[in-house]
Amino acid sequence: MKKLYKLTVTLLFAVCMFAACEQDIEKNSGITEPVQDPSKTPTGVVTGDLIDNLGTSVIVASSVSGDGGSALLDNGVIVSSSSEFTLATKDVTVATADTARTGSFEVRVTGLSKNAAYYYRAYSYNANGITYGDIKSFTTLSVVFSPYKSDFAPGTPAVADWVFDKYTGYDPEGVDLVWFSTDIGTTSVASYRDEEDITLTSPLIRVANSADTLGFYFYAGAYGSPETKVKVYITEDLSDYGAPVKNWTLPGGTHSRTAIPLKDYYEKSIYAVIVIEAGDFILYRFSIAPTTDWGAV
């Protein structure tokens, strides 16, 4: 009798432990593992590539070719900071497709960190279990979204992602080739070309409004140069600027503002690149925002 009692208690304990584990898995991912019948799970689950990389989110395309003979219950993508993971792994990020069917699907994965490495894989499951695609990896971009504005501050770049070719820091005497200046009554970044071109590159900026313009105020020749030559580029790829959107030859003492429409770059991530080829040039109140946000052109 005692042996039968111990066996009964042991079996009850095992059942409770299994149920507890199953609840944990369901709480984390919405399904249970392990796979009940691998021969009848979905087939041809392919982890696709990133369609878009938005810093704190990505869009991934994947596909599943067969349902394993049973209706699909869910398709999606899971993301983890570790290289080994499943739907049951703690702290994975799960993005579910809109429809559970064979074919291609896209999901947006949110809640990520900028400039961080991640692993991801597609999944599909039916009543018989789960099938996973291959594990791939990506690194999120460091991207800011429009409207974006910057009044440069003396001493350091206003945004860490700005790149100032030959930047050497604030110099009130104006001796350095590139320096910050407050001589015109506002914070700005100024450059004076010597023997080589000087390049100022903005952070990567996501154009979130079709009415956005690339705008900034500038002085040319404020430090005595009789002529300033400047080219402005809008590019998605810093290895290929393409053609300039502005190609100025400005007389000394020029003071103006530019506003370049960005409707062709709506929902794209771009850099603004300013190249000073001759003379001196002061840039201030840079923005990617609707023109009205900065006043009249």
C-alpha positions in Angstrom: 0.0 0.0 0.0 2.8 2.4 0.9 4.6 1.6 -2.4 1.4 2.4 -4.3 0.9 5.6 -2.4 4.5 6.7 -3.2 4.1 5.9 -6.9 0.8 7.9 -7.1 2.5 10.9 -5.4 5.4 10.6 -7.8 3.2 10.5 -10.9 1.1 13.5 -9.6 4.3 15.5 -9.1 5.6 14.7 -12.6 2.3 15.7 -14.1 2.3 19.0 -12.2 5.8 19.8 -13.2 5.0 19.1 -16.9 1.9 21.3 -16.7 3.9 24.1 -15.1 6.6 24.0 -17.8 3.9 24.0 -20.5 2.2 27.0 -18.9 5.5 28.9 -18.9 6.1 28.1 -22.6 2.5 29.2 -23.5 2.9 32.4 -21.5 6.1 33.2 -23.3 5.2 32.4 -26.9 1.5 31.2 -27.1 2.3 27.7 -28.1 3.8 24.5 -26.6 6.9 22.6 -27.3 8.3 20.0 -27.9 7.0 19.2 -31.4 4.4 16.4 -31.3 4.8 15.0 -34.8 7.7 16.4 -36.8 6.6 14.6 -40.0 3.4 16.7 -40.1 4.7 20.2 -39.2 4.9 23.0 -41.8 7.5 22.7 -44.5 9.8 25.0 -46.4 10.1 27.7 -43.7 12.6 30.2 -45.0 14.1 33.1 -43.0 14.2 36.0 -45.3 16.2 39.3 -45.4 15.6 42.6 -43.8 13.5 44.9 -46.0 14.1 47.9 -43.8 16.2 48.8 -40.8 14.8 51.6 -38.7 17.0 51.6 -35.6 14.5 50.5 -33.0 12.6 48.3 -35.4 13.1 46.2 -38.6 10.9 44.8 -41.3 11.6 41.2 -42.2 10.3 39.1 -45.2 10.1 35.3 -44.8 8.0 32.5 -46.3 6.6 29.0 -45.7 5.8 26.6 -48.6 3.7 23.8 -47.0 1.3 23.4 -44.2 2.2 19.8 -43.4 -1.3 18.6 -44.1 -2.9 20.6 -41.3 -4.1 24.2 -41.3 -1.4 26.7 -40.2 -2.1 28.4 -36.9 0.6 31.1 -37.0 3.6 32.4 -39.0 6.1 34.9 -37.8 9.7 35.9 -36.9 11.5 35.7 -33.5 14.5 37.9 -32.6 17.0 37.4 -29.8 20.3 38.9 -28.6 21.6 35.3 -28.2 22.5 33.0 -31.1 20.5 30.0 -29.8 16.8 30.4 -29.3 13.3 29.2 -30.0 9.8 30.5 -29.3 10.1 29.0 -25.8 13.3 30.9 -25.0 12.9 33.6 -22.3 12.9 37.3 -23.5 12.8 36.6 -27.2 10.9 39.2 -29.3 8.0 37.7 -31.4 6.4 39.3 -34.4 3.4 37.5 -35.8 2.3 37.7 -39.4 -1.2 39.1 -40.2 -2.4 35.9 -41.8 -1.5 32.2 -41.1 -1.1 30.8 -44.6 1.5 29.4 -47.0 3.5 31.8 -49.1 5.5 35.0 -48.3 4.8 37.2 -45.4 6.3 40.4 -43.8 6.5 41.4 -40.2 7.7 44.4 -38.3 9.8 43.7 -35.2 9.7 46.5 -32.7 11.2 47.3 -29.3 14.9 46.9 -30.4 17.9 49.0 -29.4 19.8 51.2 -31.8 23.2 50.1 -33.1 22.8 46.6 -31.5 23.4 43.1 -32.9 20.5 40.6 -33.1 19.8 37.1 -34.3 16.5 36.2 -36.0 14.6 33.3 -37.6 11.2 32.6 -39.1 8.8 30.1 -37.7 5.5 28.5 -38.6 3.3 26.0 -36.7 0.1 23.9 -37.0 -1.6 21.6 -34.6 1.3 19.1 -35.0 4.1 21.4 -33.9 6.6 24.0 -35.0 9.1 24.4 -37.8 11.9 27.0 -37.8 13.9 28.6 -40.6 17.7 29.2 -40.5 19.1 31.7 -38.0 20.4 34.9 -39.5 21.7 38.1 -37.9 21.6 41.9 -38.3 22.7 45.1 -36.6 20.3 47.9 -36.1 21.1 51.3 -37.4 21.7 54.5 -35.5 18.9 56.5 -37.1 16.9 59.6 -36.1 13.5 60.5 -37.4 12.3 63.8 -38.9 11.4 66.4 -37.9 15.1 66.7 -37.0 16.6 70.1 -36.0 20.0 71.1 -34.8 21.4 74.4 -33.6 25.0 73.6 -33.2 26.6 74.2 -29.8 30.2 75.4 -29.3 32.7 72.9 -28.3 31.1 69.6 -29.4 28.9 68.5 -32.2 25.2 68.9 -31.4 24.5 65.3 -32.3 27.1 62.6 -31.8 26.5 61.0 -35.2 27.5 64.2 -37.1 30.8 63.7 -38.8 33.0 66.8 -39.2 35.9 66.2 -41.5 39.0 67.8 -39.9 37.0 68.9 -36.9 39.4 70.3 -34.3 37.1 71.9 -31.8 35.9 75.5 -31.0 38.5 78.1 -31.7 37.4 81.8 -31.2 40.5 83.0 -33.1 39.4 81.1 -36.2 42.7 79.4 -36.8 41.6 75.9 -37.3 40.3 74.6 -40.6 37.0 73.5 -39.0 35.6 75.1 -35.9 32.5 76.1 -34.0 31.6 79.8 -34.0 29.3 82.3 -32.3 30.6 85.3 -34.1 27.3 85.9 -36.0 25.1 85.8 -32.8 24.0 82.2 -33.1 25.7 78.9 -32.5 26.9 77.4 -35.7 29.6 75.2 -37.3 32.0 77.1 -39.6 34.7 75.8 -41.9 37.5 77.4 -43.8 39.1 75.5 -46.7 42.8 75.4 -46.9 44.3 72.8 -49.4 41.7 70.1 -49.3 37.9 69.8 -49.4 36.1 69.8 -46.0 33.0 67.5 -45.5 30.2 67.8 -43.0 27.9 64.7 -42.8 24.6 64.6 -40.9 23.3 61.7 -38.9 21.3 59.1 -40.7 17.8 60.6 -40.8 14.5 58.9 -41.6 12.2 61.2 -43.6 8.9 60.7 -41.9 6.9 63.4 -43.6 6.4 63.8 -47.4 6.4 67.6 -46.8 9.8 67.7 -45.2 12.6 69.8 -46.7 16.3 69.8 -46.1 16.9 73.3 -44.8 19.7 75.4 -43.2 20.9 78.9 -42.9 24.4 79.9 -43.9 27.0 82.6 -44.4 29.6 82.4 -47.1 32.7 84.6 -47.0 32.1 85.8 -43.4 35.8 85.4 -42.6 37.1 87.3 -45.6 37.0 84.7 -48.4 36.1 86.5 -51.7 34.4 83.3 -53.1 33.0 80.1 -51.6 32.3 76.9 -53.4 29.9 74.5 -51.8 28.2 71.3 -52.9 25.2 69.7 -51.1 24.3 66.1 -51.5 21.3 64.0 -50.3 22.3 60.3 -50.3 21.2 56.9 -48.9 24.7 55.6 -49.4 27.8 57.3 -48.1 30.0 55.4 -50.6 28.2 57.0 -53.5 26.9 60.6 -53.1 25.4 60.8 -56.5 24.8 64.2 -58.1 24.7 67.3 -55.9 21.3 68.9 -55.2 23.1 72.2 -54.8 26.3 73.3 -56.5 27.0 76.9 -55.3 29.7 79.4 -56.2 28.9 82.2 -53.7 30.5 85.7 -53.4 31.9 86.8 -50.1 29.3 88.2 -47.7 26.4 85.9 -48.9 23.8 85.2 -46.2 20.8 83.1 -47.1 18.7 79.9 -46.4 18.1 76.9 -48.5 15.1 74.5 -48.5 15.3 71.4 -50.7 12.1 69.3 -51.0 12.4 65.7 -49.8 9.2 64.1 -51.2 11.3 61.7 -53.3 12.9 60.4 -50.1 9.7 60.0 -48.1 10.0 56.9 -45.7 13.7 56.6 -46.7 16.8 57.0 -44.5 19.2 59.6 -45.9 22.3 61.6 -45.1 22.9 65.2 -45.9 26.5 65.8 -47.0 27.9 69.3 -47.4 31.3 69.7 -49.1 33.2 73.0 -48.9 35.6 73.1 -51.9 36.8 76.7 -51.5 36.5 79.7 -49.2 34.7 79.8 -45.8 31.2 78.6 -44.9 29.1 78.9 -41.8 26.2 76.4 -41.3 23.5 76.9 -38.6 19.9 75.9 -37.9 20.1 72.7 -39.9 16.8 70.8 -40.2 14.9 68.1 -42.0 11.3 69.3 -41.3 8.5 71.1 -43.1 9.6 74.5 -44.3 7.1 76.3 -42.2 8.8 75.0 -39.1 11.7 77.3 -39.8 10.0 80.4 -41.3 10.0 81.7 -44.8 12.7 80.7 -47.3 
